[in-house]
Amino acid sequence: MTILVAGNAALLDLVGVADRLPALHGNAIPPAARADWARGGAALIAALRMVRYGHDVRLWHPVPRDDRATAMFADLADAGVDTRLCPSIDQVIPNGVILSGHAGRSTWSNRNAIAEIGDMDGLLDGISDVIIAPVWGDWADDLLRAASQRGIRCSLFGAAPPALARQQWYMRVGNAAQIAASADAGHPVTATITCMTRGAAGAVVTVAGRDSFIPAKAVTVIDATGADDAFAAIFMAAMIDGKTPVEAGKEAARAAAEASLHWGAWPVEQARRAVPPGAGQHDRVLGALAGAATGETLGMLNSFVWMPVWRKEMAPGTQGDDACSPQQGDTRDQVANSLNDFFMSMGGSDPLAAGPGTRRALQTREQGEAVDVIGKTGVADSVAMRLAPIGVFAGLAQLDIAETTTLVEAAGWPVHVTSLAISGASAVVWAIAVAIRGDAWGDVMQAALAGAAAGATRGIGGDAQGIGGRIAAARALAAASLSVQKLVDGLAGLPGADGDCGNVIPSAIAIADFVQGDPAHAIDIAGRLGSDADTIAALAAAVCGAYAGTTCLPADWRPLIDHQLDRHRDRNAPLTLAQWAHQLEDLARAHMSG
């Protein structure tokens, strides 16, 4: 049983919020508080939501020869929508403008594409239901006529032209204005099941003259652009699945509420699918290093957005010979002194170049504390963020979990020596190590729990035992999240302070599990989390990159990473991502050979 969704409408929407709406015949759009381009197309949205519901879905919609349109239809195909019979056309991608304000909502769109259905028999082969999401055109008349001749049920959502009064529909879903317009014009559309949506006032489902009220789910609306389309798609999908009208209406109301929680009409998350592991170990090494580097870089941009107002500017960064570089053979005291001298040169005991844990340690050392205890308050997440190479080395050198945790403990010294910091860092590092070995994704996630447990037995006491439980709870939250927005909202409510391992590490592991090993997608989600976006993105992408390799990272990122690595090295010793990977591989071979 396959559903055919057919439509022809604007594919891109300029969605804005304005203090006032333009006059009916005016040609000026008032200043908007916010306006962004977002994907649209009612038929595309319906097809995507229905395939996520569990139906087999075929789509007919013209595809302009435009990179943006091509990407949209490729994403639909990746999600499982059959787009093979969508015709390509040499026309500009259709777009619309949607403005909301205190006075209501106004929409405009340019002329829709002109296209014909070429293979009607192929399009309707195996179809049980046809759902039309206009703008109307000759293509719709042809499709409706052919479907009716074959005894295929036809349903409609959205606006209806006068000619549709002659058609008996199975389902008709529309908002109050659309249904009233048909009746007022003297051509009411008749259907076996009619559902009229009324926004926050809920919906009314009418079957055989009997009305049933469906209450709306109360939410704080961010943008209602996709709410009607989400309601119609899920209502129809549930009805075709055998649900009662009331059951279908309740499911649709939940979908409409969720669609109002993010900007734009498209579902924020497409069907989740496992990413295949990287083809070879060297590629997985590159993926871990590239994931950590790009995650921190791209996440940092959003971290700044949330920076407290008293952070007006950043201190100059370091590069070349200005960096702190402890030497092999240095004692612990020498390492601590080297770090202390470096950060004091960058601004005293409260430098912007240091994280909160390091600053506290420097201040404690200034007060005369012994170097072995200056990190007793270090619970920050920064130690985990810089330890991806240790996870890579551990996986290459086939270290066991105890040996790996010892390296993590040493790398955190002298600033991050609490059990909490070591437990959180070990969770990430051991997950990377297991991914580098080539294990399955489920084993990588279990490794995070095992690493947390191993690290909890090291360092200066604290609430380390809770890291594993928090990781498990965050993964359960990710598994139950039907959209990125649901996941982000849930992670924002996790216990723990900003920058605390107890908050950041579970968030990173949960995001990695939600995207099933896709580092680029992990970075995109982590970037929405505010002040810790850089750390969470770096950790999640490092774990995902160690599993999937570089195949899921955009090809144009690699040269940018190499460029930044070169900037932060001595001019006489440039380092590319590949050279970094080879150094770790050489180090692992030397370790294994004794």
RODO-2510 file (C-alpha; in nm, 4 decimals, decimal comma):
residues 594
     n   res          X          Y          Z
     1     m     0,0000     0,0000     0,0000
     2     t     0,1621     0,3230    -0,1195
     3     i     0,0417     0,6811    -0,0743
     4     l     0,0908     0,9286    -0,3579
     5     v     0,1360     1,2887    -0,2419
     6     a     0,1151     1,5405    -0,5250
     7     g     0,1619     1,9147    -0,5196
     8     n     0,3118     2,2184    -0,6861
     9     a     0,3878     2,5140    -0,4600
    10     a     0,6590     2,7470    -0,3308
    11     l     0,9661     2,5524    -0,2217
    12     l     1,1375     2,8303    -0,0274
    13     d     0,9698     3,0613     0,2241
    14     l     1,0974     3,3904     0,3588
    15     v     0,9503     3,3644     0,7074
    16     g     0,9399     3,6842     0,9118
    17     v     0,7884     3,8444     1,2188
    18     a     0,6917     4,2118     1,1827
    19     d     0,5482     4,4790     1,4103
    20     r     0,2851     4,5541     1,1466
    21     l     0,1691     4,3951     0,8233
    22     p     0,1692     4,5805     0,4899
    23     a    -0,1488     4,7323     0,3476
    24     l    -0,3539     4,5068     0,1227
    25     h    -0,2480     4,6903    -0,1942
    26     g     0,0829     4,8190    -0,0652
    27     n     0,4155     4,7147    -0,2086
    28     a     0,6377     4,7662     0,0945
    29     i     0,7176     4,4985     0,3489
    30     p     0,7604     4,6503     0,6966
    31     p     1,0815     4,5929     0,8943
    32     a     1,0789     4,2451     1,0449
    33     a     1,2132     4,1550     1,3845
    34     r     1,3410     3,8369     1,2250
    35     a     1,3325     3,6964     0,8732
    36     d     1,4968     3,3802     0,7441
    37     w     1,4723     3,1673     0,4318
    38     a     1,3386     2,8213     0,5102
    39     r     1,2374     2,5140     0,3125
    40     g     0,8691     2,4866     0,2262
    41     g     0,6366     2,3017    -0,0103
    42     a     0,3246     2,1488     0,1455
    43     a     0,3477     1,8278    -0,0554
    44     l     0,7146     1,7786     0,0356
    45     i     0,6405     1,8326     0,4031
    46     a     0,3476     1,5893     0,3916
    47     a     0,5530     1,3218     0,2125
    48     l     0,8354     1,3492     0,4639
    49     r     0,6067     1,3320     0,7643
    50     m     0,4097     1,0388     0,6232
    51     v     0,7188     0,8344     0,5481
    52     r     0,8395     0,9007     0,9014
    53     y     0,5002     0,7788     1,0227
    54     g     0,5754     0,4453     0,8576
    55     h     0,3991     0,4589     0,5207
    56     d     0,5429     0,3952     0,1765
    57     v     0,5186     0,7315     0,0026
    58     r     0,5611     0,8401    -0,3594
    59     l     0,5890     1,2089    -0,4431
    60     w     0,4989     1,4048    -0,7540
    61     h     0,6203     1,7626    -0,7558
    62     p     0,8120     1,9652    -1,0179
    63     v     1,1848     1,9991    -0,9435
    64     p     1,3454     2,3233    -1,0675
    65     r     1,7018     2,2828    -1,1911
    66     d     1,8439     2,4650    -0,8912
    67     d     2,0999     2,3399    -0,6380
    68     r     1,8717     2,4234    -0,3456
    69     a     1,5809     2,2292    -0,4947
    70     t     1,8092     1,9385    -0,5839
    71     a     1,9304     1,9216    -0,2237
    72     m     1,5740     1,9243    -0,0906
    73     f     1,4625     1,6352    -0,3091
    74     a     1,7835     1,4423    -0,2352
    75     d     1,7082     1,4721     0,1375
    76     l     1,3567     1,3430     0,0763
    77     a     1,4936     1,0440    -0,1153
    78     d     1,7450     0,9754     0,1640
    79     a     1,4563     0,9770     0,4129
    80     g     1,2728     0,7107     0,2098
    81     v     1,0365     0,9133    -0,0107
    82     d     1,0096     0,7821    -0,3692
    83     t     1,0927     1,0898    -0,5800
    84     r     1,1804     0,9102    -0,9047
    85     l     0,8790     1,0402    -1,1001
    86     c     0,9184     1,4043    -0,9990
    87     p     0,9704     1,5982    -1,3255
    88     s     1,2662     1,8340    -1,3730
    89     i     1,1788     2,1743    -1,5130
    90     d     1,3765     2,4733    -1,6422
    91     q     1,2170     2,7314    -1,4182
    92     v     1,3207     2,9477    -1,1245
    93     i     1,2632     2,7880    -0,7874
    94     p     0,9234     2,9141    -0,6629
    95     n     0,9270     3,0992    -0,3318
    96     g     0,6936     3,2760    -0,0938
    97     v     0,6901     3,5351     0,1820
    98     i     0,5168     3,4691     0,5131
    99     l     0,4847     3,7527     0,7657
   100     s     0,3325     3,7248     1,1104
   101     g     0,2444     4,0134     1,3395
   102     h    -0,0017     4,1334     1,6003
   103     a    -0,2587     4,1927     1,3259
   104     g    -0,2435     3,8386     1,1915
   105     r    -0,0574     3,6617     0,9156
   106     s    -0,0019     3,7456     0,5472
   107     t     0,1423     3,5298     0,2710
   108     w     0,2561     3,5904    -0,0853
   109     s     0,4159     3,3645    -0,3455
   110     n     0,5322     3,3874    -0,7032
   111     r     0,3712     3,1926    -0,9854
   112     n     0,4010     2,8171    -0,9437
   113     a     0,5882     2,6034    -1,1976
   114     i     0,4104     2,4683    -1,5063
   115     a     0,4494     2,0939    -1,5431
   116     e     0,2600     1,7929    -1,6745
   117     i     0,2420     1,4349    -1,5523
   118     g     0,4234     1,2253    -1,8091
   119     d     0,3754     0,8642    -1,6977
   120     m     0,0320     0,8530    -1,5337
   121     d     0,0171     0,4736    -1,5296
   122     g     0,3566     0,4502    -1,3622
   123     l     0,2692     0,7233    -1,1151
   124     l    -0,0506     0,5484    -1,0011
   125     d     0,0855     0,1931    -1,0087
   126     g     0,0316     0,0337    -0,6643
   127     i    -0,1231     0,3482    -0,5149
   128     s    -0,3982     0,3128    -0,2539
   129     d    -0,4493     0,6822    -0,1745
   130     v    -0,3843     1,0063    -0,3604
   131     i    -0,3347     1,3185    -0,1514
   132     i    -0,3331     1,6518    -0,3337
   133     a    -0,1656     1,9553    -0,1780
   134     p    -0,2276     2,2393    -0,4256
   135     v    -0,1531     2,5160    -0,5666
   136     w    -0,3961     2,3780    -0,8270
   137     g    -0,3211     2,3338    -1,1970
   138     d    -0,4030     2,1247    -1,5023
   139     w    -0,1803     1,8502    -1,3610
   140     a    -0,4188     1,8143    -1,0646
   141     d    -0,7265     1,7816    -1,2860
   142     d    -0,5528     1,5109    -1,4899
   143     l    -0,4374     1,3245    -1,1784
   144     l    -0,7758     1,3428    -1,0083
   145     r    -0,9539     1,2154    -1,3195
   146     a    -0,7126     0,9229    -1,3659
   147     a    -0,7224     0,8243    -0,9980
   148     s    -1,1026     0,8323    -0,9877
   149     q    -1,1223     0,6110    -1,2962
   150     r    -0,9033     0,3551    -1,1175
   151     g    -1,1104     0,3645    -0,7973
   152     i    -0,8287     0,5185    -0,5907
   153     r    -0,9337     0,7210    -0,2851
   154     c    -0,8502     1,0904    -0,3190
   155     s    -0,7966     1,3374    -0,0352
   156     l    -0,7190     1,7084    -0,0251
   157     f    -0,5620     1,9517     0,2137
   158     g    -0,5354     2,3255     0,1783
   159     a    -0,7277     2,5649    -0,0454
   160     a    -0,9734     2,4360    -0,3063
   161     p    -1,0789     2,5930    -0,6403
   162     p    -1,4495     2,6001    -0,7407
   163     a    -1,4144     2,3013    -0,9766
   164     l    -1,3551     2,0706    -0,6801
   165     a    -1,7171     2,0980    -0,5702
   166     r    -1,7967     1,8215    -0,8200
   167     q    -1,5518     1,5770    -0,6576
   168     q    -1,6372     1,3461    -0,3706
   169     w    -1,3305     1,3333    -0,1484
   170     y    -1,2336     1,0750     0,1085
   171     m    -1,0677     1,3281     0,3407
   172     r    -1,0541     1,7052     0,3321
   173     v    -0,8317     1,8925     0,5802
   174     g    -0,8148     2,2703     0,5820
   175     n    -0,8062     2,5627     0,8160
   176     a    -1,1198     2,7544     0,9039
   177     a    -1,0552     3,0257     0,6434
   178     q    -1,0013     2,7760     0,3608
   179     i    -1,3149     2,5769     0,4357
   180     a    -1,5242     2,8907     0,4891
   181     a    -1,4025     3,0343     0,1571
   182     s    -1,5362     2,7321    -0,0309
   183     a    -1,8745     2,7544     0,1364
   184     d    -1,9057     3,1328     0,0977
   185     a    -1,8304     3,1064    -0,2744
   186     g    -2,1163     2,8638    -0,3185
   187     h    -1,9021     2,5576    -0,3940
   188     p    -1,8564     2,3690    -0,0661
   189     v    -1,6239     2,0710    -0,0928
   190     t    -1,7837     1,7445     0,0209
   191     a    -1,5842     1,4682     0,1837
   192     t    -1,6452     1,1530     0,3829
   193     i    -1,4213     1,2944     0,6566
   194     t    -1,3707     1,6681     0,6986
   195     c    -1,1250     1,8148     0,9461
   196     m    -1,1209     2,1911     1,0070
   197     t    -0,8210     2,3290     1,1974
   198     r    -0,8545     2,6449     1,4071
   199     g    -0,5062     2,7037     1,5423
   200     a    -0,4916     2,7357     1,9208
   201     a    -0,8695     2,6739     1,9343
   202     g    -0,8179     2,3130     1,8251
   203     a    -0,9832     2,1277     1,5389
   204     v    -1,3230     1,9831     1,4501
   205     v    -1,3561     1,6484     1,2725
   206     t    -1,6877     1,5860     1,0965
   207     v    -1,7959     1,2346     0,9934
   208     a    -2,1493     1,1620     0,8721
   209     g    -2,2713     1,4924     1,0121
   210     r    -2,1279     1,4314     1,3585
   211     d    -1,8621     1,6673     1,4963
   212     s    -1,5781     1,5708     1,7278
   213     f    -1,3627     1,8357     1,8946
   214     i    -0,9836     1,7908     1,9017
   215     p    -0,8089     2,0185     2,1544
   216     a    -0,4836     2,1865     2,0560
   217     k    -0,1719     2,1134     2,2562
   218     a    -0,0558     2,4261     2,4396
   219     v     0,2993     2,5285     2,3475
   220     t     0,5031     2,8464     2,3255
   221     v     0,4901     2,9069     1,9512
   222     i     0,8134     3,0027     1,7769
   223     d     0,6783     2,9853     1,4205
   224     a     0,3464     2,8349     1,3071
   225     t     0,4393     2,8150     0,9371
   226     g     0,4398     2,4349     0,9208
   227     a     0,1682     2,3605     1,1772
   228     d    -0,1245     2,3206     0,9324
   229     d     0,0814     2,1020     0,6982
   230     a     0,2012     1,8870     0,9891
   231     f    -0,1542     1,8456     1,1185
   232     a    -0,2926     1,7488     0,7774
   233     a    -0,0119     1,5041     0,6998
   234     i    -0,0300     1,3184     1,0311
   235     f    -0,4114     1,3187     1,0410
   236     m    -0,4276     1,1588     0,6978
   237     a    -0,1417     0,9178     0,7703
   238     a    -0,3110     0,8018     1,0912
   239     m    -0,6491     0,7601     0,9209
   240     i    -0,4967     0,5528     0,6410
   241     d    -0,3229     0,3502     0,9136
   242     g    -0,6639     0,2574     1,0570
   243     k    -0,6939     0,5008     1,3483
   244     t    -1,0275     0,6535     1,4428
   245     p    -1,0854     1,0186     1,3489
   246     v    -1,0419     1,1268     1,7111
   247     e    -0,7237     0,9232     1,7537
   248     a    -0,5894     1,0630     1,4285
   249     g    -0,6820     1,4156     1,5362
   250     k    -0,4958     1,3850     1,8663
   251     e    -0,1823     1,2585     1,6919
   252     a    -0,2088     1,5418     1,4404
   253     a    -0,2480     1,8009     1,7174
   254     r     0,0759     1,6803     1,8776
   255     a     0,2547     1,7026     1,5415
   256     a     0,1239     2,0554     1,4811
   257     a     0,2393     2,1654     1,8260
   258     e     0,5860     2,0243     1,7673
   259     a     0,6016     2,1942     1,4259
   260     s     0,5398     2,5284     1,5998
   261     l     0,8476     2,4908     1,8189
   262     h     1,1009     2,5685     1,5477
   263     w     1,1528     2,8124     1,2631
   264     g     1,0273     2,7104     0,9185
   265     a     0,7860     2,4501     0,7863
   266     w     1,0049     2,1420     0,7370
   267     p     1,0461     1,8866     1,0151
   268     v     1,3772     1,9689     1,1816
   269     e     1,4848     1,6073     1,1879
   270     q     1,4601     1,3571     0,9075
   271     a     1,4402     0,9822     0,9565
   272     r     1,7289     0,8619     1,1723
   273     r     1,9494     0,6051     1,0104
   274     a     2,2746     0,4467     1,1213
   275     v     2,5876     0,5805     0,9565
   276     p     2,8177     0,3078     0,8178
   277     p     3,1559     0,2765     0,9925
   278     g     3,4649     0,4214     0,8279
   279     a     3,6161     0,2000     0,5602
   280     g     3,9633     0,1845     0,7158
   281     q     4,1377     0,2613     1,0422
   282     h     4,3425     0,5464     0,8968
   283     d     4,0237     0,7168     0,7783
   284     r     3,8735     0,6749     1,1247
   285     v     4,1827     0,8353     1,2779
   286     l     4,1421     1,1299     1,0419
   287     g     3,7711     1,1440     1,1276
   288     a     3,8341     1,1640     1,5030
   289     l     4,0903     1,4433     1,4687
   290     a     3,8884     1,6357     1,2112
   291     g     3,5696     1,5957     1,4159
   292     a     3,7331     1,7377     1,7282
   293     a     3,8870     2,0295     1,5368
   294     t     3,5772     2,1281     1,3388
   295     g     3,3429     2,0738     1,6317
   296     e     3,5354     2,3146     1,8499
   297     t     3,5729     2,5706     1,5700
   298     l     3,2088     2,5755     1,4575
   299     g     3,0677     2,5359     1,8074
   300     m     3,2782     2,8262     1,9312
   301     l     3,0789     3,0686     1,7168
   302     n     2,7603     2,9871     1,9053
   303     s     2,9410     2,9867     2,2376
   304     f     3,0228     3,3520     2,1823
   305     v     2,6595     3,4328     2,1162
   306     w     2,5815     3,3268     2,4714
   307     m     2,8908     3,4849     2,6314
   308     p     2,8037     3,7011     2,9347
   309     v     2,7964     4,0721     2,8634
   310     w     3,1106     4,1364     3,0651
   311     r     3,3136     3,9395     2,8105
   312     k     3,3361     4,2237     2,5593
   313     e     3,6357     4,0915     2,3667
   314     m     3,8691     3,7964     2,3472
   315     a     4,2372     3,8084     2,4356
   316     p     4,4814     3,7442     2,1490
   317     g     4,5221     3,3767     2,0639
   318     t     4,8518     3,1917     2,0707
   319     q     5,0521     3,0389     1,7903
   320     g     5,4039     2,9267     1,7066
   321     d     5,6712     2,9636     1,9721
   322     d     5,4390     3,1585     2,2042
   323     a     5,2555     2,8380     2,3028
   324     c     5,3303     2,6449     2,6197
   325     s     5,5185     2,3251     2,5249
   326     p     5,6345     2,1032     2,8147
   327     q     5,9251     1,8817     2,7159
   328     q     5,9569     1,5049     2,7366
   329     g     6,1082     1,4131     3,0714
   330     d     5,9763     1,7182     3,2559
   331     t     5,8739     1,6494     3,6151
   332     r     5,5256     1,7285     3,7383
   333     d     5,6512     2,0418     3,9092
   334     q     5,8216     2,1551     3,5880
   335     v     5,5022     2,1022     3,3882
   336     a     5,2993     2,2960     3,6444
   337     n     5,5551     2,5782     3,6496
   338     s     5,5574     2,5930     3,2693
   339     l     5,1778     2,6190     3,2589
   340     n     5,1768     2,8785     3,5355
   341     d     5,4395     3,0958     3,3641
   342     f     5,2589     3,0740     3,0318
   343     f     4,9190     3,1759     3,1630
   344     m     5,0632     3,4490     3,3838
   345     s     5,2217     3,5931     3,0673
   346     m     4,8802     3,5878     2,9019
   347     g     4,7085     3,8046     3,1623
   348     g     4,7924     3,7051     3,5174
   349     s     4,5949     3,4640     3,7304
   350     d     4,2664     3,5390     3,5478
   351     p     4,3571     3,5215     3,1778
   352     l     4,0916     3,4951     2,9091
   353     a     4,3155     3,2355     2,7409
   354     a     4,2436     2,9921     3,0272
   355     g     3,9256     2,8088     3,1133
   356     p     3,7545     2,8369     3,4536
   357     g     3,9214     2,5279     3,5981
   358     t     4,2672     2,6453     3,4983
   359     r     4,2034     2,9929     3,6387
   360     r     4,0942     2,8482     3,9727
   361     a     4,4057     2,6307     3,9824
   362     l     4,6323     2,9283     3,9067
   363     q     4,4702     3,1336     4,1803
   364     t     4,5052     2,8437     4,4270
   365     r     4,8731     2,8110     4,3395
   366     e     4,9218     3,1854     4,3974
   367     q     4,7835     3,1317     4,7464
   368     g     5,0623     2,8829     4,8209
   369     e     4,8864     2,5469     4,7719
   370     a     5,0986     2,2455     4,6705
   371     v     5,0921     2,1560     4,3045
   372     d     4,9398     1,8132     4,3799
   373     v     4,6145     1,9674     4,5059
   374     i     4,5626     2,2825     4,2991
   375     g     4,3299     2,0885     4,0702
   376     k     4,1026     1,9644     4,3469
   377     t     3,8144     2,1785     4,2133
   378     g     3,8746     2,0931     3,8469
   379     v     3,5473     1,9519     3,7136
   380     a     3,5478     2,1432     3,3847
   381     d     3,4873     1,9710     3,0531
   382     s     3,7917     2,1210     2,8800
   383     v     4,0184     1,8294     2,9693
   384     a     3,7930     1,5900     2,7733
   385     m     3,7811     1,8260     2,4733
   386     r     4,1576     1,8064     2,4123
   387     l     4,2024     1,4329     2,4680
   388     a     4,0746     1,2934     2,1368
   389     p     4,4355     1,2094     2,0336
   390     i     4,4692     0,9909     2,3434
   391     g     4,1603     0,7969     2,2397
   392     v     4,3060     0,7602     1,8897
   393     f     4,6383     0,6388     2,0307
   394     a     4,4684     0,3955     2,2697
   395     g     4,2686     0,2432     1,9862
   396     l     4,5705     0,2149     1,7571
   397     a     4,7992     0,0757     2,0280
   398     q     4,5308    -0,1680     2,1503
   399     l     4,5501    -0,0406     2,5072
   400     d     4,3026    -0,1805     2,7571
   401     i     4,0637     0,0379     2,9522
   402     a     4,2865     0,0607     3,2618
   403     e     4,5898     0,1717     3,0575
   404     t     4,3788     0,4266     2,8738
   405     t     4,2357     0,5690     3,1953
   406     t     4,5884     0,6096     3,3333
   407     l     4,6775     0,8219     3,0300
   408     v     4,3642     1,0309     3,0799
   409     e     4,4520     1,0855     3,4457
   410     a     4,8057     1,1959     3,3553
   411     a     4,6821     1,4310     3,0830
   412     g     4,4469     1,6070     3,3230
   413     w     4,7195     1,6807     3,5752
   414     p     4,7703     1,9246     3,7481
   415     v     4,4518     2,1234     3,6768
   416     h     4,1784     1,8587     3,6314
   417     v     4,2466     1,5860     3,8836
   418     t     3,9015     1,5276     4,0334
   419     s     3,7260     1,1962     3,9862
   420     l     3,4450     1,3788     3,8054
   421     a     3,6785     1,5284     3,5434
   422     i     3,8659     1,2022     3,4903
   423     s     3,5424     1,0007     3,4701
   424     g     3,3929     1,2343     3,2099
   425     a     3,7089     1,2467     3,0007
   426     s     3,7537     0,8696     3,0187
   427     a     3,3989     0,8176     2,8902
   428     v     3,4810     1,0105     2,5730
   429     v     3,8356     0,8794     2,5291
   430     w     3,7431     0,5122     2,5674
   431     a     3,4490     0,5533     2,3273
   432     i     3,6919     0,6993     2,0706
   433     a     3,9381     0,4163     2,1284
   434     v     3,6737     0,1476     2,0720
   435     a     3,5499     0,3269     1,7593
   436     i     3,9051     0,3468     1,6219
   437     r     3,9305    -0,0313     1,6651
   438     g     3,6367    -0,0667     1,4257
   439     d     3,3724    -0,1915     1,6709
   440     a     2,9971    -0,1537     1,6124
   441     w     2,8150     0,1645     1,7126
   442     g     2,6392    -0,0033     2,0040
   443     d     2,9779    -0,1108     2,1417
   444     v     3,1047     0,2471     2,1113
   445     m     2,8152     0,3711     2,3232
   446     q     2,8715     0,0988     2,5825
   447     a     3,2378     0,1987     2,5908
   448     a     3,1369     0,5480     2,7038
   449     l     2,9650     0,3958     3,0070
   450     a     3,2608     0,1673     3,0790
   451     g     3,5055     0,4569     3,0493
   452     a     3,3019     0,6663     3,2907
   453     a     3,3026     0,3841     3,5439
   454     a     3,6793     0,3315     3,5115
   455     g     3,7558     0,7011     3,5516
   456     a     3,5334     0,7291     3,8585
   457     t     3,7858     0,5246     4,0581
   458     r     4,0711     0,7705     3,9901
   459     g     4,1628     1,1169     4,1139
   460     i     4,0430     1,3275     4,4030
   461     g     3,6930     1,2379     4,5253
   462     g     3,3668     1,3826     4,4022
   463     d     3,0383     1,2810     4,2469
   464     a     3,2025     1,0757     3,9726
   465     q     2,9737     0,7768     4,0094
   466     g     2,6908     0,9831     3,8651
   467     i     2,8488     1,0382     3,5214
   468     g     2,7578     0,6924     3,3923
   469     g     2,3990     0,7284     3,5092
   470     r     2,3709     1,0711     3,3511
   471     i     2,5054     0,9367     3,0219
   472     a     2,2465     0,6575     3,0283
   473     a     1,9678     0,9076     3,1062
   474     a     2,0809     1,1428     2,8279
   475     r     2,0896     0,8555     2,5766
   476     a     1,7362     0,7575     2,6803
   477     l     1,6303     1,1168     2,6210
   478     a     1,7889     1,1077     2,2749
   479     a     1,6162     0,7802     2,1883
   480     a     1,2778     0,9274     2,2836
   481     s     1,3318     1,2562     2,0935
   482     l     1,1399     1,2707     1,7654
   483     s     1,3124     1,5881     1,6511
   484     v     1,6293     1,7895     1,6996
   485     q     1,4321     2,0564     1,8838
   486     k     1,3004     1,7981     2,1316
   487     l     1,6554     1,6766     2,1922
   488     v     1,7978     2,0271     2,2361
   489     d     1,5186     2,1255     2,4751
   490     g     1,5736     1,8096     2,6781
   491     l     1,9513     1,8458     2,6986
   492     a     1,9147     2,2081     2,8073
   493     g     1,7351     2,0793     3,1147
   494     l     2,0037     1,8325     3,2239
   495     p     2,1386     1,8894     3,5758
   496     g     2,4807     2,0441     3,6235
   497     a     2,6432     2,3808     3,5714
   498     d     2,7703     2,5121     3,2398
   499     g     3,1170     2,3791     3,1699
   500     d     3,0676     2,0921     3,4164
   501     c     3,1577     1,7393     3,3034
   502     g     2,8388     1,6157     3,4640
   503     n     2,6367     1,8151     3,2126
   504     v     2,8539     1,8392     2,9023
   505     i     2,9754     1,4795     2,8672
   506     p     2,6262     1,3221     2,8787
   507     s     2,5037     1,5830     2,6279
   508     a     2,7864     1,5036     2,3860
   509     i     2,7333     1,1271     2,4074
   510     a     2,3560     1,1687     2,3672
   511     i     2,3978     1,3791     2,0537
   512     a     2,6450     1,1305     1,9084
   513     d     2,3951     0,8498     1,9701
   514     f     2,1046     1,0517     1,8296
   515     v     2,2857     1,1031     1,4958
   516     q     2,4121     0,7437     1,4989
   517     g     2,7733     0,8368     1,4235
   518     d     2,7347     1,1303     1,1801
   519     p     2,9929     1,3945     1,2867
   520     a     2,8639     1,6815     1,0699
   521     h     2,5091     1,6342     1,1997
   522     a     2,6407     1,6150     1,5565
   523     i     2,8152     1,9507     1,5151
   524     d     2,4983     2,1071     1,3748
   525     i     2,2929     1,9955     1,6765
   526     a     2,5564     2,0770     1,9394
   527     g     2,5885     2,4274     1,7967
   528     r     2,2350     2,5017     1,9211
   529     l     2,3204     2,4450     2,2871
   530     g     2,4664     2,7844     2,3737
   531     s     2,7598     2,8476     2,6030
   532     d     2,9104     2,4957     2,5902
   533     a     2,8484     2,4451     2,2182
   534     d     3,2200     2,4321     2,1338
   535     t     3,3030     2,1587     2,3833
   536     i     2,9924     1,9496     2,3184
   537     a     3,0410     1,9751     1,9420
   538     a     3,4088     1,8800     1,9660
   539     l     3,3404     1,5770     2,1874
   540     a     3,0389     1,4468     1,9951
   541     a     3,2069     1,4940     1,6577
   542     a     3,5299     1,3282     1,7748
   543     v     3,3403     1,0157     1,8842
   544     c     3,1362     1,0140     1,5617
   545     g     3,4415     1,0819     1,3446
   546     a     3,6332     0,7973     1,5095
   547     y     3,3481     0,5675     1,4072
   548     a     3,2435     0,6991     1,0639
   549     g     3,5709     0,8443     0,9385
   550     t     3,5804     1,1459     0,7122
   551     t     3,3050     1,0349     0,4718
   552     c     3,0338     1,2253     0,6609
   553     l     3,2342     1,5489     0,6779
   554     p     3,2001     1,8020     0,3955
   555     a     3,4965     1,7769     0,1585
   556     d     3,5732     2,1482     0,1789
   557     w     3,6364     2,1335     0,5551
   558     r     3,9652     1,9441     0,5265
   559     p     4,1743     2,2247     0,3654
   560     l     4,0431     2,4692     0,6257
   561     i     4,1542     2,2395     0,9073
   562     d     4,5024     2,2065     0,7558
   563     h     4,5234     2,5844     0,7169
   564     q     4,4429     2,6409     1,0831
   565     l     4,6888     2,3731     1,1945
   566     d     4,9625     2,5451     0,9940
   567     r     4,8819     2,8814     1,1568
   568     h     4,9257     2,7352     1,5029
   569     r     5,2603     2,5667     1,4388
   570     d     5,6152     2,6875     1,4003
   571     r     5,6589     2,8120     1,0448
   572     n     5,9469     2,5686     1,0020
   573     a     5,7395     2,2680     1,1080
   574     p     5,3946     2,2811     0,9430
   575     l     5,1472     2,0126     1,0405
   576     t     4,8563     1,8873     0,8294
   577     l     4,5738     1,6664     0,9475
   578     a     4,7303     1,3695     0,7678
   579     q     5,0690     1,4345     0,9304
   580     w     4,9034     1,4542     1,2711
   581     a     4,7371     1,1188     1,2078
   582     h     5,0651     0,9610     1,0884
   583     q     5,2469     1,0816     1,4013
   584     l     4,9913     0,9097     1,6224
   585     e     5,0098     0,5927     1,4122
   586     d     5,3908     0,5924     1,4325
   587     l     5,3716     0,6441     1,8087
   588     a     5,1300     0,3522     1,8446
   589     r     5,3513     0,1223     1,6348
   590     a     5,6543     0,2151     1,8450
   591     h     5,4601     0,1390     2,1627
   592     m     5,3449    -0,2007     2,0376
   593     s     5,6948    -0,2976     1,9233
   594     g     5,8276    -0,2310     2,2713
***
